[in-house]
Amino acid sequence: MLKIITYILALVFIASGAAKLAGLEFEIQAFTRWGYPIEFMYFTGLAEVAGGLALVFNILKKYAAIGLSLVMVGAMGTHILHHEWPMLAIALVIFVLSVLLTKDLWRAAPASVASNEATTDI
């Protein structure tokens, strides 16, 4: 089950981040509507793509899961502030899956293993 959640989240974040990095019109409109600078859209897209790739290739996977969970906290906050309830529901599901993945990854290995992850978990 952990692998399924990992790959679903990786796909979601890579696709979402790629849309931001490509500067797709709907992403530009959304970030403009929310009052965020376009540079923040590109930063968020980069974080999402990097995090998604880290999940797939096991590069600092535990830290990527934490980072992606935090990205979703920001997304949920944005949707709450702008009363975008359907988008909030989607963000909440992605957030819960991200937190479950984070919990399982950090529970699965002792702290000493997590610190060496970049060299041993590839």
Phi, psi and omega per residue, in radians:
M1 nan -0.628 -3.133
L2 -1.091 -0.695 3.125
K3 -1.141 -0.688 3.138
I4 -1.098 -0.835 3.113
I5 -1.057 -0.745 -3.137
T6 -1.021 -0.855 -3.079
Y7 -1.273 -0.580 3.054
I8 -1.106 -0.841 3.130
L9 -1.101 -0.723 3.119
A10 -1.029 -0.800 3.134
L11 -1.078 -0.800 -3.135
V12 -1.059 -0.848 -3.081
F13 -1.234 -0.678 3.115
I14 -1.137 -0.767 3.137
A15 -1.139 -0.793 -3.139
S16 -1.125 -0.778 3.127
G17 -1.142 -0.675 3.125
A18 -1.111 -0.654 3.097
A19 -1.092 -0.683 3.111
K20 -1.218 -0.797 -3.128
L21 -1.133 -0.548 3.108
A22 -1.347 -0.176 -3.141
G23 1.156 0.670 3.131
L24 -1.069 2.527 -3.010
E25 -0.980 -0.732 -3.113
F26 -1.132 -0.546 3.082
E27 -1.250 -0.755 3.106
I28 -1.056 -0.781 3.123
Q29 -1.073 -0.733 -3.125
A30 -1.127 -0.871 -3.107
F31 -1.135 -0.600 3.074
T32 -1.168 -0.800 3.120
R33 -1.034 -0.654 -3.127
W34 -1.367 -0.179 -3.139
G35 1.464 0.307 3.121
Y36 -1.636 2.537 3.075
P37 -1.198 2.638 -3.135
I38 -1.039 -0.556 3.103
E39 -1.044 -0.592 3.109
F40 -1.170 -0.597 3.077
M41 -1.064 -0.795 3.138
Y42 -1.170 -0.683 3.093
F43 -1.075 -0.807 3.128
T44 -1.090 -0.745 3.106
G45 -1.061 -0.744 3.111
L46 -1.104 -0.749 3.118
A47 -1.085 -0.726 -3.126
E48 -1.178 -0.789 3.134
V49 -1.141 -0.805 3.137
A50 -1.068 -0.764 3.124
G51 -1.127 -0.747 3.115
G52 -1.098 -0.751 3.097
L53 -1.147 -0.646 3.102
A54 -1.088 -0.645 3.099
L55 -1.142 -0.745 -3.103
V56 -1.186 -0.772 -3.020
F57 -1.716 0.168 3.087
N58 0.981 0.671 3.102
I59 -1.788 1.932 -3.097
L60 0.874 0.727 -3.020
K61 -0.988 -0.723 -3.119
K62 -1.116 -0.701 3.141
Y63 -1.275 -0.626 3.085
A64 -1.088 -0.720 3.137
A65 -1.090 -0.704 3.080
I66 -1.113 -0.836 -3.129
G67 -1.042 -0.737 3.133
L68 -1.193 -0.596 3.040
S69 -1.078 -0.718 3.122
L70 -1.181 -0.639 3.049
V71 -1.010 -0.715 -3.119
M72 -1.251 -0.511 3.023
V73 -1.062 -0.779 3.093
G74 -1.094 -0.729 3.126
A75 -1.098 -0.770 3.137
M76 -1.115 -0.737 3.106
G77 -1.043 -0.752 3.117
T78 -1.078 -0.799 -3.116
H79 -1.169 -0.601 3.075
I80 -1.153 -0.853 -3.120
L81 -1.033 -0.530 -3.080
H82 -1.856 0.234 3.056
H83 0.944 0.711 3.125
E84 -1.727 1.314 -2.981
W85 -1.130 -0.742 3.101
P86 -1.084 -0.696 3.112
M87 -1.196 -0.578 3.081
L88 -1.092 -0.725 -3.140
A89 -1.062 -0.749 3.115
I90 -1.129 -0.810 3.139
A91 -1.070 -0.650 3.135
L92 -1.118 -0.739 3.112
V93 -1.089 -0.788 3.132
I94 -1.121 -0.691 3.103
F95 -1.083 -0.828 -3.128
V96 -1.062 -0.771 3.099
L97 -1.091 -0.692 3.117
S98 -1.117 -0.728 3.134
V99 -1.186 -0.726 3.093
L100 -1.070 -0.737 3.097
L101 -1.101 -0.803 3.125
T102 -1.004 -0.827 -3.134
K103 -1.040 -0.824 -3.120
D104 -1.152 -0.702 -3.138
L105 -1.140 -0.744 -3.104
W106 -1.319 -0.470 3.106
R107 -1.365 -0.474 -3.028
A108 -1.260 -0.458 -3.063
A109 -2.329 2.483 3.081
P110 -1.122 2.805 -3.087
A111 -1.007 -0.646 -3.122
S112 -1.134 -0.577 3.093
V113 -1.259 -0.701 -3.131
A114 -1.065 -0.616 -3.112
S115 -1.230 -0.387 3.133
N116 -1.776 0.199 -2.999
E117 -1.022 -0.653 -3.068
A118 -1.060 -0.514 -3.101
T119 -1.759 -0.365 -3.031
T120 -1.934 -0.254 -3.011
D121 -1.856 0.345 -3.118
I122 -1.574 nan nan
